[in-house]
Amino acid sequence: MKKVVSLKKQSKRAQREYHLSRRGSWGEVNPVSRTVESKKVYNRKRLGKPGEE
């Protein structure tokens, strides 16, 4: 039976391997493209003809 050693007492390498095993992947999703632009920021492309929005 394996002994349970707390994470803080493990070596840095063992901690790193543990955290890497727990970390998931984004797969096909790009997290950068999921940002929402603020409406308060000036954006020339968003500005159209007067009366359009």
HTML snippet that shows the backbone in 3Dmol.js (N, CA, C, O; Angstrom):
<script src="https://3Dmol.org/build/3Dmol-min.js"></script>
<div id="view" style="width:600px;height:400px;position:relative"></div>
<script>
const pdb = `
ATOM      1  N   MET A   1       0.835  -1.177   0.000  1.00  0.00           N
ATOM      2  CA  MET A   1       0.000   0.000   0.000  1.00  0.00           C
ATOM      3  C   MET A   1       0.885   1.246   0.000  1.00  0.00           C
ATOM      4  O   MET A   1       1.881   1.301   0.721  1.00  0.00           O
ATOM      5  N   LYS A   2       0.522   2.251  -0.810  1.00  0.00           N
ATOM      6  CA  LYS A   2       1.303   3.484  -0.881  1.00  0.00           C
ATOM      7  C   LYS A   2       1.023   4.352   0.323  1.00  0.00           C
ATOM      8  O   LYS A   2      -0.107   4.429   0.804  1.00  0.00           O
ATOM      9  N   LYS A   3       2.068   5.006   0.806  1.00  0.00           N
ATOM     10  CA  LYS A   3       1.892   5.980   1.876  1.00  0.00           C
ATOM     11  C   LYS A   3       1.418   7.294   1.271  1.00  0.00           C
ATOM     12  O   LYS A   3       1.830   7.667   0.173  1.00  0.00           O
ATOM     13  N   VAL A   4       0.556   7.985   1.989  1.00  0.00           N
ATOM     14  CA  VAL A   4       0.067   9.277   1.529  1.00  0.00           C
ATOM     15  C   VAL A   4       0.947  10.359   2.144  1.00  0.00           C
ATOM     16  O   VAL A   4       1.051  10.478   3.365  1.00  0.00           O
ATOM     17  N   VAL A   5       1.583  11.148   1.269  1.00  0.00           N
ATOM     18  CA  VAL A   5       2.438  12.240   1.718  1.00  0.00           C
ATOM     19  C   VAL A   5       1.762  13.535   1.285  1.00  0.00           C
ATOM     20  O   VAL A   5       1.330  13.676   0.141  1.00  0.00           O
ATOM     21  N   SER A   6       1.682  14.475   2.223  1.00  0.00           N
ATOM     22  CA  SER A   6       1.020  15.733   1.886  1.00  0.00           C
ATOM     23  C   SER A   6       1.758  16.423   0.747  1.00  0.00           C
ATOM     24  O   SER A   6       2.962  16.240   0.564  1.00  0.00           O
ATOM     25  N   LEU A   7       1.023  17.206  -0.002  1.00  0.00           N
ATOM     26  CA  LEU A   7       1.579  17.861  -1.177  1.00  0.00           C
ATOM     27  C   LEU A   7       2.695  18.826  -0.811  1.00  0.00           C
ATOM     28  O   LEU A   7       3.672  18.944  -1.551  1.00  0.00           O
ATOM     29  N   LYS A   8       2.568  19.521   0.321  1.00  0.00           N
ATOM     30  CA  LYS A   8       3.588  20.481   0.739  1.00  0.00           C
ATOM     31  C   LYS A   8       4.921  19.814   1.057  1.00  0.00           C
ATOM     32  O   LYS A   8       5.981  20.421   0.902  1.00  0.00           O
ATOM     33  N   LYS A   9       4.861  18.569   1.500  1.00  0.00           N
ATOM     34  CA  LYS A   9       6.095  17.871   1.884  1.00  0.00           C
ATOM     35  C   LYS A   9       6.751  17.153   0.705  1.00  0.00           C
ATOM     36  O   LYS A   9       7.872  16.660   0.828  1.00  0.00           O
ATOM     37  N   GLN A  10       6.078  17.090  -0.408  1.00  0.00           N
ATOM     38  CA  GLN A  10       6.658  16.437  -1.578  1.00  0.00           C
ATOM     39  C   GLN A  10       7.679  17.358  -2.232  1.00  0.00           C
ATOM     40  O   GLN A  10       7.685  18.566  -1.995  1.00  0.00           O
ATOM     41  N   SER A  11       8.540  16.772  -3.056  1.00  0.00           N
ATOM     42  CA  SER A  11       9.538  17.566  -3.762  1.00  0.00           C
ATOM     43  C   SER A  11       8.846  18.452  -4.794  1.00  0.00           C
ATOM     44  O   SER A  11       7.695  18.214  -5.161  1.00  0.00           O
ATOM     45  N   LYS A  12       9.560  19.470  -5.254  1.00  0.00           N
ATOM     46  CA  LYS A  12       9.006  20.396  -6.242  1.00  0.00           C
ATOM     47  C   LYS A  12       8.640  19.647  -7.532  1.00  0.00           C
ATOM     48  O   LYS A  12       7.626  19.948  -8.161  1.00  0.00           O
ATOM     49  N   ARG A  13       9.454  18.692  -7.912  1.00  0.00           N
ATOM     50  CA  ARG A  13       9.186  17.916  -9.122  1.00  0.00           C
ATOM     51  C   ARG A  13       7.902  17.098  -8.967  1.00  0.00           C
ATOM     52  O   ARG A  13       7.090  17.027  -9.890  1.00  0.00           O
ATOM     53  N   ALA A  14       7.723  16.487  -7.803  1.00  0.00           N
ATOM     54  CA  ALA A  14       6.514  15.695  -7.559  1.00  0.00           C
ATOM     55  C   ALA A  14       5.279  16.589  -7.522  1.00  0.00           C
ATOM     56  O   ALA A  14       4.222  16.210  -8.026  1.00  0.00           O
ATOM     57  N   GLN A  15       5.412  17.780  -6.925  1.00  0.00           N
ATOM     58  CA  GLN A  15       4.295  18.723  -6.900  1.00  0.00           C
ATOM     59  C   GLN A  15       3.924  19.138  -8.322  1.00  0.00           C
ATOM     60  O   GLN A  15       2.748  19.218  -8.676  1.00  0.00           O
ATOM     61  N   ARG A  16       4.951  19.399  -9.129  1.00  0.00           N
ATOM     62  CA  ARG A  16       4.725  19.817 -10.514  1.00  0.00           C
ATOM     63  C   ARG A  16       4.016  18.720 -11.300  1.00  0.00           C
ATOM     64  O   ARG A  16       3.076  19.003 -12.042  1.00  0.00           O
ATOM     65  N   GLU A  17       4.454  17.472 -11.147  1.00  0.00           N
ATOM     66  CA  GLU A  17       3.818  16.353 -11.842  1.00  0.00           C
ATOM     67  C   GLU A  17       2.364  16.195 -11.400  1.00  0.00           C
ATOM     68  O   GLU A  17       1.491  15.916 -12.221  1.00  0.00           O
ATOM     69  N   TYR A  18       2.104  16.373 -10.106  1.00  0.00           N
ATOM     70  CA  TYR A  18       0.743  16.276  -9.587  1.00  0.00           C
ATOM     71  C   TYR A  18      -0.149  17.348 -10.214  1.00  0.00           C
ATOM     72  O   TYR A  18      -1.242  17.053 -10.696  1.00  0.00           O
ATOM     73  N   HIS A  19       0.326  18.591 -10.203  1.00  0.00           N
ATOM     74  CA  HIS A  19      -0.468  19.689 -10.747  1.00  0.00           C
ATOM     75  C   HIS A  19      -0.670  19.544 -12.253  1.00  0.00           C
ATOM     76  O   HIS A  19      -1.746  19.859 -12.762  1.00  0.00           O
ATOM     77  N   LEU A  20       0.347  19.073 -12.971  1.00  0.00           N
ATOM     78  CA  LEU A  20       0.206  18.862 -14.411  1.00  0.00           C
ATOM     79  C   LEU A  20      -0.831  17.786 -14.711  1.00  0.00           C
ATOM     80  O   LEU A  20      -1.561  17.885 -15.697  1.00  0.00           O
ATOM     81  N   SER A  21      -0.900  16.760 -13.868  1.00  0.00           N
ATOM     82  CA  SER A  21      -1.875  15.693 -14.096  1.00  0.00           C
ATOM     83  C   SER A  21      -3.296  16.184 -13.846  1.00  0.00           C
ATOM     84  O   SER A  21      -4.237  15.697 -14.473  1.00  0.00           O
ATOM     85  N   ARG A  22      -3.463  17.143 -12.937  1.00  0.00           N
ATOM     86  CA  ARG A  22      -4.787  17.674 -12.614  1.00  0.00           C
ATOM     87  C   ARG A  22      -5.265  18.741 -13.593  1.00  0.00           C
ATOM     88  O   ARG A  22      -6.464  18.992 -13.712  1.00  0.00           O
ATOM     89  N   ARG A  23      -4.333  19.359 -14.282  1.00  0.00           N
ATOM     90  CA  ARG A  23      -4.662  20.468 -15.164  1.00  0.00           C
ATOM     91  C   ARG A  23      -5.267  19.942 -16.457  1.00  0.00           C
ATOM     92  O   ARG A  23      -4.763  18.986 -17.047  1.00  0.00           O
ATOM     93  N   GLY A  24      -6.339  20.567 -16.887  1.00  0.00           N
ATOM     94  CA  GLY A  24      -6.995  20.140 -18.128  1.00  0.00           C
ATOM     95  C   GLY A  24      -6.451  20.894 -19.322  1.00  0.00           C
ATOM     96  O   GLY A  24      -5.561  21.734 -19.190  1.00  0.00           O
ATOM     97  N   SER A  25      -6.986  20.592 -20.473  1.00  0.00           N
ATOM     98  CA  SER A  25      -6.558  21.309 -21.667  1.00  0.00           C
ATOM     99  C   SER A  25      -7.754  22.038 -22.270  1.00  0.00           C
ATOM    100  O   SER A  25      -8.902  21.652 -22.049  1.00  0.00           O
ATOM    101  N   TRP A  26      -7.482  23.076 -23.020  1.00  0.00           N
ATOM    102  CA  TRP A  26      -8.544  23.851 -23.651  1.00  0.00           C
ATOM    103  C   TRP A  26      -9.032  23.170 -24.927  1.00  0.00           C
ATOM    104  O   TRP A  26     -10.105  23.502 -25.431  1.00  0.00           O
ATOM    105  N   GLY A  27      -8.264  22.227 -25.453  1.00  0.00           N
ATOM    106  CA  GLY A  27      -8.676  21.535 -26.668  1.00  0.00           C
ATOM    107  C   GLY A  27      -8.693  22.467 -27.858  1.00  0.00           C
ATOM    108  O   GLY A  27      -7.686  23.106 -28.162  1.00  0.00           O
ATOM    109  N   GLU A  28      -9.819  22.554 -28.531  1.00  0.00           N
ATOM    110  CA  GLU A  28      -9.960  23.372 -29.739  1.00  0.00           C
ATOM    111  C   GLU A  28     -10.305  24.818 -29.422  1.00  0.00           C
ATOM    112  O   GLU A  28     -10.304  25.658 -30.322  1.00  0.00           O
ATOM    113  N   VAL A  29     -10.599  25.126 -28.172  1.00  0.00           N
ATOM    114  CA  VAL A  29     -11.046  26.464 -27.803  1.00  0.00           C
ATOM    115  C   VAL A  29      -9.849  27.371 -27.563  1.00  0.00           C
ATOM    116  O   VAL A  29      -8.904  26.985 -26.874  1.00  0.00           O
ATOM    117  N   ASN A  30      -9.883  28.574 -28.126  1.00  0.00           N
ATOM    118  CA  ASN A  30      -8.850  29.560 -27.885  1.00  0.00           C
ATOM    119  C   ASN A  30      -9.387  30.552 -26.857  1.00  0.00           C
ATOM    120  O   ASN A  30     -10.291  31.322 -27.182  1.00  0.00           O
ATOM    121  N   PRO A  31      -8.861  30.565 -25.621  1.00  0.00           N
ATOM    122  CA  PRO A  31      -9.418  31.424 -24.586  1.00  0.00           C
ATOM    123  C   PRO A  31      -9.250  32.912 -24.876  1.00  0.00           C
ATOM    124  O   PRO A  31     -10.006  33.725 -24.344  1.00  0.00           O
ATOM    125  N   VAL A  32      -8.291  33.281 -25.694  1.00  0.00           N
ATOM    126  CA  VAL A  32      -8.067  34.693 -26.002  1.00  0.00           C
ATOM    127  C   VAL A  32      -9.211  35.241 -26.843  1.00  0.00           C
ATOM    128  O   VAL A  32      -9.585  36.405 -26.701  1.00  0.00           O
ATOM    129  N   SER A  33      -9.763  34.417 -27.710  1.00  0.00           N
ATOM    130  CA  SER A  33     -10.825  34.887 -28.592  1.00  0.00           C
ATOM    131  C   SER A  33     -12.160  35.035 -27.870  1.00  0.00           C
ATOM    132  O   SER A  33     -13.130  35.496 -28.470  1.00  0.00           O
ATOM    133  N   ARG A  34     -12.229  34.658 -26.607  1.00  0.00           N
ATOM    134  CA  ARG A  34     -13.481  34.698 -25.858  1.00  0.00           C
ATOM    135  C   ARG A  34     -13.664  35.999 -25.075  1.00  0.00           C
ATOM    136  O   ARG A  34     -14.589  36.107 -24.270  1.00  0.00           O
ATOM    137  N   THR A  35     -12.801  36.981 -25.299  1.00  0.00           N
ATOM    138  CA  THR A  35     -12.923  38.240 -24.572  1.00  0.00           C
ATOM    139  C   THR A  35     -14.048  39.085 -25.159  1.00  0.00           C
ATOM    140  O   THR A  35     -14.323  39.012 -26.357  1.00  0.00           O
ATOM    141  N   VAL A  36     -14.695  39.883 -24.319  1.00  0.00           N
ATOM    142  CA  VAL A  36     -15.786  40.751 -24.744  1.00  0.00           C
ATOM    143  C   VAL A  36     -15.279  42.185 -24.715  1.00  0.00           C
ATOM    144  O   VAL A  36     -14.753  42.648 -23.703  1.00  0.00           O
ATOM    145  N   GLU A  37     -15.441  42.884 -25.834  1.00  0.00           N
ATOM    146  CA  GLU A  37     -14.972  44.264 -25.902  1.00  0.00           C
ATOM    147  C   GLU A  37     -15.881  45.171 -25.089  1.00  0.00           C
ATOM    148  O   GLU A  37     -17.096  44.976 -25.044  1.00  0.00           O
ATOM    149  N   SER A  38     -15.279  46.161 -24.449  1.00  0.00           N
ATOM    150  CA  SER A  38     -16.046  47.134 -23.683  1.00  0.00           C
ATOM    151  C   SER A  38     -16.693  48.130 -24.641  1.00  0.00           C
ATOM    152  O   SER A  38     -16.082  48.543 -25.627  1.00  0.00           O
ATOM    153  N   LYS A  39     -17.932  48.510 -24.342  1.00  0.00           N
ATOM    154  CA  LYS A  39     -18.633  49.486 -25.183  1.00  0.00           C
ATOM    155  C   LYS A  39     -18.122  50.904 -24.920  1.00  0.00           C
ATOM    156  O   LYS A  39     -18.374  51.812 -25.713  1.00  0.00           O
ATOM    157  N   LYS A  40     -17.411  51.094 -23.820  1.00  0.00           N
ATOM    158  CA  LYS A  40     -16.922  52.426 -23.480  1.00  0.00           C
ATOM    159  C   LYS A  40     -15.665  52.814 -24.254  1.00  0.00           C
ATOM    160  O   LYS A  40     -15.355  53.997 -24.391  1.00  0.00           O
ATOM    161  N   VAL A  41     -14.950  51.824 -24.754  1.00  0.00           N
ATOM    162  CA  VAL A  41     -13.695  52.082 -25.454  1.00  0.00           C
ATOM    163  C   VAL A  41     -13.979  52.577 -26.861  1.00  0.00           C
ATOM    164  O   VAL A  41     -14.869  52.057 -27.534  1.00  0.00           O
ATOM    165  N   TYR A  42     -13.229  53.579 -27.313  1.00  0.00           N
ATOM    166  CA  TYR A  42     -13.402  54.136 -28.659  1.00  0.00           C
ATOM    167  C   TYR A  42     -12.992  53.102 -29.690  1.00  0.00           C
ATOM    168  O   TYR A  42     -11.895  52.548 -29.619  1.00  0.00           O
ATOM    169  N   ASN A  43     -13.866  52.840 -30.643  1.00  0.00           N
ATOM    170  CA  ASN A  43     -13.573  51.903 -31.716  1.00  0.00           C
ATOM    171  C   ASN A  43     -14.096  52.494 -33.021  1.00  0.00           C
ATOM    172  O   ASN A  43     -15.306  52.626 -33.206  1.00  0.00           O
ATOM    173  N   ARG A  44     -13.186  52.848 -33.921  1.00  0.00           N
ATOM    174  CA  ARG A  44     -13.567  53.494 -35.170  1.00  0.00           C
ATOM    175  C   ARG A  44     -14.411  52.566 -36.046  1.00  0.00           C
ATOM    176  O   ARG A  44     -15.310  53.032 -36.747  1.00  0.00           O
ATOM    177  N   LYS A  45     -14.132  51.257 -36.015  1.00  0.00           N
ATOM    178  CA  LYS A  45     -14.878  50.313 -36.848  1.00  0.00           C
ATOM    179  C   LYS A  45     -16.341  50.216 -36.416  1.00  0.00           C
ATOM    180  O   LYS A  45     -17.223  50.034 -37.255  1.00  0.00           O
ATOM    181  N   ARG A  46     -16.602  50.336 -35.126  1.00  0.00           N
ATOM    182  CA  ARG A  46     -17.963  50.222 -34.619  1.00  0.00           C
ATOM    183  C   ARG A  46     -18.795  51.449 -34.985  1.00  0.00           C
ATOM    184  O   ARG A  46     -20.008  51.356 -35.174  1.00  0.00           O
ATOM    185  N   LEU A  47     -18.130  52.600 -35.082  1.00  0.00           N
ATOM    186  CA  LEU A  47     -18.846  53.834 -35.427  1.00  0.00           C
ATOM    187  C   LEU A  47     -19.274  53.767 -36.892  1.00  0.00           C
ATOM    188  O   LEU A  47     -18.466  53.469 -37.772  1.00  0.00           O
ATOM    189  N   GLY A  48     -20.533  54.042 -37.138  1.00  0.00           N
ATOM    190  CA  GLY A  48     -21.044  54.005 -38.502  1.00  0.00           C
ATOM    191  C   GLY A  48     -21.574  55.371 -38.893  1.00  0.00           C
ATOM    192  O   GLY A  48     -21.148  56.401 -38.371  1.00  0.00           O
ATOM    193  N   LYS A  49     -22.493  55.351 -39.802  1.00  0.00           N
ATOM    194  CA  LYS A  49     -23.141  56.589 -40.206  1.00  0.00           C
ATOM    195  C   LYS A  49     -24.042  57.050 -39.066  1.00  0.00           C
ATOM    196  O   LYS A  49     -24.501  56.223 -38.278  1.00  0.00           O
ATOM    197  N   PRO A  50     -24.305  58.344 -38.961  1.00  0.00           N
ATOM    198  CA  PRO A  50     -25.185  58.828 -37.894  1.00  0.00           C
ATOM    199  C   PRO A  50     -26.567  58.182 -37.976  1.00  0.00           C
ATOM    200  O   PRO A  50     -27.150  58.104 -39.057  1.00  0.00           O
ATOM    201  N   GLY A  51     -27.083  57.728 -36.861  1.00  0.00           N
ATOM    202  CA  GLY A  51     -28.382  57.079 -36.827  1.00  0.00           C
ATOM    203  C   GLY A  51     -28.315  55.583 -36.947  1.00  0.00           C
ATOM    204  O   GLY A  51     -29.324  54.913 -36.726  1.00  0.00           O
ATOM    205  N   GLU A  52     -27.152  55.018 -37.293  1.00  0.00           N
ATOM    206  CA  GLU A  52     -26.994  53.567 -37.402  1.00  0.00           C
ATOM    207  C   GLU A  52     -26.287  53.049 -36.162  1.00  0.00           C
ATOM    208  O   GLU A  52     -25.395  53.708 -35.627  1.00  0.00           O
ATOM    209  N   GLU A  53     -26.687  51.865 -35.703  1.00  0.00           N
ATOM    210  CA  GLU A  53     -25.966  51.176 -34.643  1.00  0.00           C
ATOM    211  C   GLU A  53     -26.349  49.756 -34.574  1.00  0.00           C
ATOM    212  O   GLU A  53     -25.836  49.018 -33.733  1.00  0.00           O
TER     213      GLU A  53
END
`;
const viewer = $3Dmol.createViewer("view");
viewer.addModel(pdb, "pdb");
viewer.setStyle({}, {cartoon: {color: "spectrum"}});
viewer.zoomTo();
viewer.render();
</script>
